[in-house]
């Protein structure tokens, strides 16, 4: 069988490999995703994800609908699709639209489960130490300077407390009833840490 476009030997359906590649719709390699400007998560399908592998898997599944196989490399902006054991390479065109994810949107609206209050001359040092332990995409937080020091508000009070304990910091803990959802009480956790700034080298 010969290619219906150029007369060369047909390798994929009624096309040679070159003509088959020419007729592939380039729109298959163009995508637009929503990305959160606060935590960096990307909306993939119905979920917000922080890892590039999930994004690659999503695009691969879309492409496999049209080819035998597909491999995607987001960092290289490249897709390799396969038909009849023949690989074809195409550049990916990915655009991102900035929009707050549901969690960051709630935080921006004032919602939080836990708050670390940093007080004393060493508050800024503590801020750097504590936030360096957090992946903002996994546990979003906001930082606010107040007259008494610095407040860090976290979406997850559990992870905030785990981090403080991991760092071996001295703290005072208090809980306050925030709301009640379907009969279940929701508490806000406040972790108070004081640092006078006197540290020996």
C-alpha positions in Angstrom: 0.0 0.0 0.0 1.2 3.5 -0.8 0.6 6.8 0.9 -2.4 8.6 -0.6 -0.7 12.0 -0.3 2.8 11.4 -1.6 3.0 7.9 -3.1 5.6 6.6 -0.6 5.1 3.3 1.2 2.3 3.6 3.7 3.3 2.8 7.3 0.4 4.1 9.3 -3.1 3.6 7.9 -3.0 5.2 4.4 -0.1 7.5 5.1 3.7 7.3 5.2 5.2 8.5 8.5 5.9 12.0 7.2 2.5 12.6 5.8 0.9 11.1 8.9 2.8 13.5 11.1 1.8 16.4 8.9 -1.9 15.7 9.3 -1.9 15.4 13.1 -3.9 18.2 14.7 -1.5 20.5 16.5 -4.3 21.6 18.8 -3.9 18.3 20.6 -0.7 19.7 22.1 -2.1 23.0 23.4 -3.4 23.2 26.9 -4.5 25.9 29.4 -4.5 25.2 33.1 -5.5 27.2 36.1 -2.6 27.9 38.6 -2.9 29.3 42.1 -0.6 32.3 42.4 -0.4 31.8 46.2 0.6 28.2 46.6 1.5 27.2 43.1 -1.0 24.3 42.8 -2.4 23.5 39.3 -6.0 22.5 38.7 -5.8 19.1 36.9 -9.3 17.9 36.1 -11.3 18.4 39.3 -8.3 18.4 41.6 -5.6 20.9 42.5 -2.1 19.3 42.4 1.4 20.5 43.2 3.5 17.9 41.4 4.4 18.1 37.7 4.1 14.3 37.4 0.3 14.6 37.8 0.2 17.2 35.1 2.2 15.0 32.8 0.0 12.0 33.5 -3.1 14.0 32.7 -1.8 15.2 29.3 -0.6 11.7 28.5 -4.1 10.3 29.1 -5.5 12.9 26.8 -3.1 12.1 24.0 -3.5 8.3 24.3 -7.0 8.8 23.1 -5.6 9.6 19.7 -2.4 7.5 19.7 -1.1 4.1 20.8 1.1 5.7 23.5 2.3 9.1 24.7 5.1 10.4 26.9 5.2 14.0 28.2 8.1 16.0 29.7 6.7 19.3 31.1 10.1 20.7 31.9 11.2 20.3 28.2 7.8 21.3 26.9 7.8 18.1 24.8 5.4 15.3 23.9 6.3 12.0 22.2 3.4 10.1 20.7 3.5 6.7 19.1 1.6 5.0 16.3 2.5 1.6 14.9 5.7 1.6 16.9 6.8 4.9 15.3 7.5 7.9 17.5 6.6 11.5 16.7 7.9 14.4 18.7 5.8 17.6 19.2 6.4 20.8 21.3 3.8 21.4 24.0 2.1 24.8 24.3 0.9 25.2 27.9 -0.6 28.4 29.2 -1.5 29.1 32.8 -4.4 31.2 34.1 -3.9 32.6 37.6 -6.7 31.9 40.0 -6.7 31.2 43.8 -7.3 27.5 44.6 -10.2 26.8 47.0 -7.9 26.6 50.1 -6.0 29.8 49.4 -9.2 31.5 48.5 -10.5 30.7 52.0 -7.3 31.8 53.6 -7.5 35.1 51.7 -11.0 35.5 53.0 -9.8 35.2 56.6 -10.2 31.4 57.2 -7.5 29.6 59.2 -7.3 26.6 61.6 -4.1 27.4 63.3 -2.1 30.5 64.2 1.5 30.7 65.4 2.1 34.0 67.2 5.8 35.0 67.2 6.7 37.5 69.9 9.9 39.2 71.0 13.0 40.5 69.3 13.7 37.2 67.6 10.3 37.0 65.9 11.8 37.6 62.4 14.4 34.9 62.9 11.7 32.5 64.0 9.5 33.3 61.0 12.3 32.3 58.7 13.0 29.1 60.6 9.4 28.0 60.8 8.3 28.8 57.2 11.4 27.1 55.8 9.9 23.9 57.1 6.6 24.3 55.2 5.7 23.5 51.6 3.2 26.2 50.9 1.5 24.1 48.3 0.8 21.4 50.9 -0.1 23.6 53.8 -0.9 27.2 52.7 -0.2 30.0 55.2 -0.3 33.7 55.4 2.0 36.1 57.3 0.8 39.2 59.1 2.9 41.8 61.0 1.1 43.0 64.1 2.0 45.5 66.8 3.0 42.7 69.2 5.1 40.7 66.6 4.3 38.4 63.7 1.3 36.1 63.2 1.5 33.1 60.8 -2.0 31.7 60.0 -2.2 28.1 58.7 -4.9 26.1 56.9 -3.9 23.0 58.9 -3.4 23.5 62.6 -2.1 19.9 62.9 0.8 20.5 60.6 1.6 23.8 62.3 1.9 22.1 65.7 3.9 19.2 64.3 6.4 21.6 62.9 6.8 23.6 66.1 7.4 20.3 68.0 9.8 19.1 65.4 11.9 22.2 65.8 11.9 21.7 69.6 10.6 25.2 70.3 9.0 26.2 73.6 5.4 27.3 73.2 2.1 27.9 74.9 -1.0 26.3 73.4 -4.6 27.5 73.5 -7.8 26.4 71.7 -10.8 28.5 70.9 -14.2 27.3 69.5 -14.5 28.8 66.1 -17.6 27.3 64.6 -19.8 24.2 64.5 -20.4 22.3 61.3 -23.1 19.6 61.2 -22.9 19.3 65.0 -19.1 19.0 65.0 -17.2 21.6 66.8 -14.3 23.3 65.0 -11.5 24.9 67.1 -8.8 27.3 66.2 -5.4 26.5 67.6 -3.1 29.3 68.8 0.6 28.6 69.4 2.5 31.3 71.2 6.3 31.4 70.9 8.5 34.0 72.5 12.1 34.7 71.5 14.0 37.5 73.2 16.7 37.4 70.4 19.6 36.5 72.7 21.3 33.6 71.0 24.8 32.4 71.6 26.8 31.2 68.6 
